[in-house]
């Protein structure tokens, strides 16, 4: 069975997608837009904002309908690679699975709502507000970097 070939990939993608959407749902149901809850004053807050642009609110002032299609294409491409391609190493399965979960998480938001819900707010370093899908994508990229430099035995 094809799912068994890269099973870690599929599990990681599904878990990261579910966690992303559960946290966004919790924020939407418990916060007013713009509301912030300091967990560590002036260091880390939960702040409910929406983002119509890409990462770090890039392109948020213009027409970014293409972002939803980019998320869809990336997602379909990753699923096709896992289904039809070779068996990935564990690091590749983790990396690609996290990227798929993040791309689907933000992509679904863009298709349904026209924006992404962000809420993780690191104020100490004045970092843009982000969400778990963004974390998944970034950790996934690091996993692929590790996979690239690991010696295959």
C-alpha distance (Angstrom), angle and dihedral (degrees) to the residues before:
residue distance angle dihedral
X1 . . .
X2 3.82 . .
X3 3.83 95.4 .
X4 3.78 90.0 58.9
X5 3.82 92.3 56.4
X6 3.82 93.8 68.5
X7 3.80 99.5 15.2
X8 3.82 95.3 150.0
X9 3.82 88.7 56.2
X10 3.82 92.8 54.8
X11 3.82 94.6 43.5
X12 3.81 93.7 48.0
X13 3.82 91.9 46.9
X14 3.81 93.0 50.6
X15 3.82 94.5 44.3
X16 3.81 93.5 48.0
X17 3.82 91.3 47.2
X18 3.81 92.3 49.6
X19 3.82 93.8 46.4
X20 3.81 90.7 48.1
X21 3.78 93.6 51.4
X22 3.80 94.8 42.4
X23 3.81 91.7 53.1
X24 3.82 92.4 46.3
X25 3.81 90.6 48.4
X26 3.81 90.3 50.3
X27 3.82 91.1 51.2
X28 3.83 93.8 47.2
X29 3.82 91.6 48.7
X30 3.81 96.3 45.1
X31 3.81 106.0 34.6
X32 3.77 136.3 55.6
X33 3.79 114.5 -128.9
X34 3.81 106.7 -84.4
X35 3.80 93.7 17.1
X36 3.78 116.7 135.2
X37 3.79 132.8 -161.4
X38 3.80 115.0 -162.0
X39 3.79 110.6 -140.7
X40 3.79 90.5 173.6
X41 3.80 109.1 12.4
X42 3.81 113.2 -112.7
X43 3.82 90.6 -6.0
X44 3.82 109.6 65.4
X45 3.81 127.9 5.7
X46 3.77 137.1 166.9
X47 3.80 103.9 -125.8
X48 3.81 123.2 176.1
X49 3.80 110.7 -138.1
X50 3.78 134.3 146.8
X51 3.77 125.7 -133.8
X52 3.79 122.3 -156.4
X53 3.79 92.0 179.7
X54 3.77 136.7 62.6
X55 3.79 127.7 -82.9
X56 3.81 113.1 -29.9
X57 3.83 88.4 11.7
X58 3.80 92.2 -72.3
X59 3.81 112.4 167.5
X60 3.82 91.7 10.0
X61 3.81 92.5 135.3
X62 3.80 96.9 56.5
X63 3.76 138.4 53.6
X64 3.77 105.8 -66.3
X65 3.78 101.2 170.3
X66 3.79 85.8 125.5
X67 3.84 89.6 70.3
X68 3.79 92.1 69.5
X69 3.80 90.1 51.3
X70 3.80 91.6 46.5
X71 3.83 89.9 53.2
X72 3.79 89.7 49.3
X73 3.82 93.6 48.7
X74 3.81 92.8 47.1
X75 3.81 90.2 48.4
X76 3.80 94.0 48.5
X77 3.80 90.9 45.6
X78 3.80 92.9 52.0
X79 3.79 92.2 46.9
X80 3.82 90.9 49.5
X81 3.81 91.0 49.6
X82 3.81 91.5 51.3
X83 3.80 93.5 44.4
X84 3.81 102.1 41.0
X85 3.80 102.5 19.6
X86 3.77 131.9 76.7
X87 3.78 127.0 -67.9
X88 3.80 106.7 -81.2
X89 3.79 123.9 -137.0
X90 3.81 115.6 -107.5
X91 3.82 91.8 -100.0
X92 3.82 90.7 50.0
X93 3.80 91.5 48.4
X94 3.81 90.5 50.4
X95 3.79 92.5 45.9
X96 3.77 98.5 45.1
X97 3.82 91.8 40.9
X98 3.81 92.5 53.2
X99 3.80 91.5 46.7
X100 3.81 90.7 49.6
X101 3.81 92.3 48.8
X102 3.80 91.2 49.6
X103 3.80 94.8 44.5
X104 3.80 90.8 49.4
X105 3.81 92.7 45.2
X106 3.79 95.1 54.1
X107 3.81 93.5 33.0
X108 3.80 93.3 55.8
X109 3.81 89.0 50.3
X110 3.80 91.5 51.9
X111 3.81 92.8 49.3
X112 3.81 95.0 46.0
X113 3.81 103.5 33.9
X114 3.80 105.9 14.6
X115 3.82 89.3 -123.3
X116 3.79 142.5 58.5
X117 3.81 123.5 -116.4
X118 3.81 111.9 -126.6
X119 3.80 125.1 -176.4
X120 3.82 113.8 151.4
X121 3.80 104.8 102.8
X122 3.83 119.8 -175.7
X123 3.78 101.3 -172.6
X124 3.79 97.8 171.3
X125 3.80 90.4 74.3
X126 3.84 96.1 26.7
X127 3.78 91.3 -119.5
X128 3.83 119.5 170.6
X129 3.81 114.5 -98.1
X130 3.82 111.9 -98.2
X131 3.82 143.3 168.7
X132 3.81 142.1 -131.3
X133 3.82 92.6 -86.7
X134 3.80 88.4 60.2
X135 3.81 90.4 49.6
X136 3.81 90.7 49.4
X137 3.79 92.1 52.2
X138 3.81 93.0 48.5
X139 3.81 95.0 46.2
X140 3.81 87.9 46.2
X141 3.80 90.6 55.4
X142 3.81 90.3 51.0
X143 3.81 90.4 49.9
X144 3.81 89.5 54.0
X145 3.80 90.6 49.0
X146 3.81 89.0 52.4
X147 3.82 90.0 47.3
X148 3.80 90.1 52.6
X149 3.79 93.8 55.4
X150 3.80 99.4 38.6
X151 3.76 116.2 106.1
X152 3.78 109.1 -117.3
X153 3.78 111.7 -131.8
